[in-house]
Amino acid sequence: MTRRTSKTAAATAGARRSKIAPAASAPRRTRTVAYDVSKHLRTPKEMAAYLEAWLAEAPDDAAGIARALGDIARAVGMSKVAKQAGLSRESLYKALSEGGNPSLDTVLRVARAVGLRLHASAA
């Protein structure tokens, strides 16, 4: 009978434990990730529209336009673009970064390498 009592006592203790409310958990934090537009530029038309939007919205922002061209180059593949443009991958990353200042020659080479053409129109 001792065994039966110990089993009953253990079952009763387990039942009491399960009725206790669990401790309140800490609120879950929202995890954010940086948005990378280059992952969404899939076709040449999308790339052209993206650069065209930069040129239309911020025509005086040379750094922004260079960054947009860098986003397009990353979408195509920086190594591939560097090879087709005749530049090193490292110099291309540097020139098309936020603090970069690419020459017109670099901009034209990259545009040609990604399959885009720059054109002028009257303001």
MARMAR-446532 format. One record per residue (C-alpha): residue number from 0; residue in one letter; x negated, y, z. Coordinates in Angstrom, 3 decimals. Each point is the difference from the previous one (the first is absolute). Example, Ala and Ser with C-alpha at 12.3 -4.5 7.8 and 13.67 -1.06 7.14 Angstrom:
% residues 2
+--------+------+----------+----------+----------+
: nudren : sepa :       c1 :       c2 :       c3 :
+--------+------+----------+----------+----------+
:      0 :    a :  -12.300 :   -4.500 :    7.800 :
:      1 :    s :   -1.370 :    3.440 :   -0.660 :
+--------+------+----------+----------+----------+
END
This chain:
% residues 123
+--------+------+----------+----------+----------+
: nudren : sepa :       c1 :       c2 :       c3 :
+--------+------+----------+----------+----------+
:      0 :    m :    0.000 :    0.000 :    0.000 :
:      1 :    t :   -2.899 :    2.279 :    0.491 :
:      2 :    r :   -0.678 :   -0.118 :   -3.693 :
:      3 :    r :    3.533 :    0.878 :   -0.891 :
:      4 :    t :   -0.102 :    2.984 :    2.315 :
:      5 :    s :   -3.281 :    1.262 :   -1.432 :
:      6 :    k :    1.363 :   -0.303 :   -3.548 :
:      7 :    t :    3.138 :    1.824 :    0.995 :
:      8 :    a :   -1.989 :    2.685 :    1.788 :
:      9 :    a :   -2.239 :    0.464 :   -3.051 :
:     10 :    a :    3.016 :    0.227 :   -2.293 :
:     11 :    t :    1.664 :    2.543 :    2.267 :
:     12 :    a :   -3.177 :    2.105 :    0.170 :
:     13 :    g :   -0.306 :   -0.147 :   -3.794 :
:     14 :    a :    3.609 :    1.102 :   -0.377 :
:     15 :    r :   -0.605 :    2.907 :    2.341 :
:     16 :    r :   -3.072 :    1.041 :   -1.956 :
:     17 :    s :    1.858 :   -0.018 :   -3.320 :
:     18 :    k :    2.709 :    2.329 :    1.335 :
:     19 :    i :   -2.547 :    2.698 :    0.790 :
:     20 :    a :   -0.065 :    2.630 :   -2.732 :
:     21 :    p :   -3.258 :    0.191 :   -1.929 :
:     22 :    a :   -2.208 :    2.989 :    0.632 :
:     23 :    a :    0.710 :    2.908 :   -2.311 :
:     24 :    s :   -2.510 :    0.067 :   -2.822 :
:     25 :    a :   -1.772 :    3.141 :   -1.059 :
:     26 :    p :    1.554 :    1.802 :   -2.974 :
:     27 :    r :   -1.409 :   -1.152 :   -3.310 :
:     28 :    r :   -2.217 :    2.458 :   -1.791 :
:     29 :    t :    0.607 :    0.811 :   -3.615 :
:     30 :    r :   -2.949 :   -0.963 :   -2.119 :
:     31 :    t :   -0.825 :    2.389 :   -2.817 :
:     32 :    v :   -2.331 :   -0.482 :   -2.906 :
:     33 :    a :   -1.495 :    2.544 :   -2.352 :
:     34 :    y :    1.847 :    0.366 :   -3.302 :
:     35 :    d :   -2.181 :   -0.843 :   -2.972 :
:     36 :    v :    1.520 :    1.266 :   -3.236 :
:     37 :    s :   -2.499 :   -1.973 :   -2.099 :
:     38 :    k :    1.852 :   -3.201 :    0.918 :
:     39 :    h :    3.115 :    1.363 :   -1.701 :
:     40 :    l :   -1.553 :    1.230 :   -3.243 :
:     41 :    r :    0.438 :   -3.032 :   -2.228 :
:     42 :    t :    0.526 :    1.204 :   -3.556 :
:     43 :    p :   -1.721 :    2.646 :   -2.111 :
:     44 :    k :    3.296 :    1.936 :   -0.110 :
:     45 :    e :    0.166 :    0.106 :    3.802 :
:     46 :    m :   -3.624 :    1.133 :    0.158 :
:     47 :    a :    0.594 :    2.729 :   -2.572 :
:     48 :    a :    3.139 :    1.175 :    1.806 :
:     49 :    y :   -1.877 :    0.129 :    3.309 :
:     50 :    l :   -2.823 :    2.128 :   -1.426 :
:     51 :    e :    2.494 :    2.168 :   -1.898 :
:     52 :    a :    1.898 :    0.633 :    3.244 :
:     53 :    w :   -3.228 :    1.094 :    1.708 :
:     54 :    l :   -0.819 :    2.319 :   -2.883 :
:     55 :    a :    3.515 :    1.495 :    0.037 :
:     56 :    e :    0.407 :    0.350 :    3.775 :
:     57 :    a :   -3.494 :    1.147 :    0.950 :
:     58 :    p :   -1.787 :    1.276 :   -3.102 :
:     59 :    d :   -2.531 :    1.967 :    2.077 :
:     60 :    d :   -0.880 :   -2.870 :    2.365 :
:     61 :    a :   -3.098 :   -1.438 :   -1.673 :
:     62 :    a :   -0.762 :   -2.269 :    2.967 :
:     63 :    g :    3.551 :   -1.376 :   -0.020 :
:     64 :    i :   -0.129 :   -0.697 :   -3.722 :
:     65 :    a :   -3.353 :   -1.745 :    0.413 :
:     66 :    r :    1.490 :   -2.052 :    2.849 :
:     67 :    a :    2.961 :   -0.935 :   -2.219 :
:     68 :    l :   -2.424 :   -1.140 :   -2.675 :
:     69 :    g :   -1.802 :   -1.993 :    2.708 :
:     70 :    d :    3.293 :   -1.659 :    0.987 :
:     71 :    i :    0.529 :   -1.000 :   -3.624 :
:     72 :    a :   -3.568 :   -1.294 :   -0.259 :
:     73 :    r :    0.520 :   -2.137 :    3.132 :
:     74 :    a :    3.233 :   -1.360 :   -1.484 :
:     75 :    v :   -1.857 :   -1.094 :   -3.153 :
:     76 :    g :   -3.055 :   -1.173 :    1.932 :
:     77 :    m :   -2.850 :    2.289 :    0.934 :
:     78 :    s :   -2.726 :   -2.357 :   -1.238 :
:     79 :    k :    1.697 :   -0.398 :   -3.361 :
:     80 :    v :    0.523 :    3.759 :   -0.371 :
:     81 :    a :   -3.594 :    0.754 :    1.039 :
:     82 :    k :   -1.339 :   -2.450 :   -2.560 :
:     83 :    q :    2.168 :    1.399 :   -2.814 :
:     84 :    a :   -0.808 :    3.586 :    0.987 :
:     85 :    g :   -3.736 :   -0.697 :    0.157 :
:     86 :    l :   -0.278 :    1.036 :    3.648 :
:     87 :    s :   -0.934 :   -1.806 :    3.186 :
:     88 :    r :    2.853 :   -1.139 :    2.212 :
:     89 :    e :   -1.426 :    1.846 :    3.002 :
:     90 :    s :   -0.282 :    3.323 :   -1.835 :
:     91 :    l :    3.532 :   -0.433 :   -1.313 :
:     92 :    y :    1.372 :   -0.560 :    3.514 :
:     93 :    k :   -1.881 :    3.067 :    1.209 :
:     94 :    a :    1.077 :    2.232 :   -2.884 :
:     95 :    l :    3.684 :   -0.982 :    0.233 :
:     96 :    s :    0.267 :    0.078 :    3.796 :
:     97 :    e :    1.678 :    2.737 :    2.020 :
:     98 :    g :   -3.198 :    1.987 :    0.392 :
:     99 :    g :   -1.342 :   -0.793 :   -3.463 :
:    100 :    n :   -0.550 :    2.540 :   -2.728 :
:    101 :    p :   -0.157 :   -1.870 :   -3.323 :
:    102 :    s :   -1.307 :    1.671 :   -3.123 :
:    103 :    l :    2.254 :    0.388 :   -3.029 :
:    104 :    d :   -2.109 :   -2.663 :   -1.710 :
:    105 :    t :    0.780 :   -2.470 :    2.822 :
:    106 :    v :    3.716 :    0.835 :   -0.105 :
:    107 :    l :    0.150 :   -0.532 :   -3.763 :
:    108 :    r :   -1.966 :   -3.260 :    0.194 :
:    109 :    v :    2.264 :   -1.378 :    2.736 :
:    110 :    a :    3.153 :    1.094 :   -1.827 :
:    111 :    r :   -1.198 :   -1.777 :   -3.137 :
:    112 :    a :   -0.987 :   -3.101 :    1.987 :
:    113 :    v :    3.468 :   -0.324 :    1.603 :
:    114 :    g :    1.741 :    0.578 :   -3.336 :
:    115 :    l :    1.184 :    3.574 :    0.508 :
:    116 :    r :   -0.476 :    3.136 :   -2.050 :
:    117 :    l :    0.056 :    3.522 :    1.357 :
:    118 :    h :    1.707 :    2.592 :   -2.163 :
:    119 :    a :    0.604 :    3.714 :    0.166 :
:    120 :    s :    3.180 :    1.967 :   -0.549 :
:    121 :    a :    0.948 :    3.660 :    0.235 :
:    122 :    a :    0.943 :    1.149 :    3.507 :
+--------+------+----------+----------+----------+
END
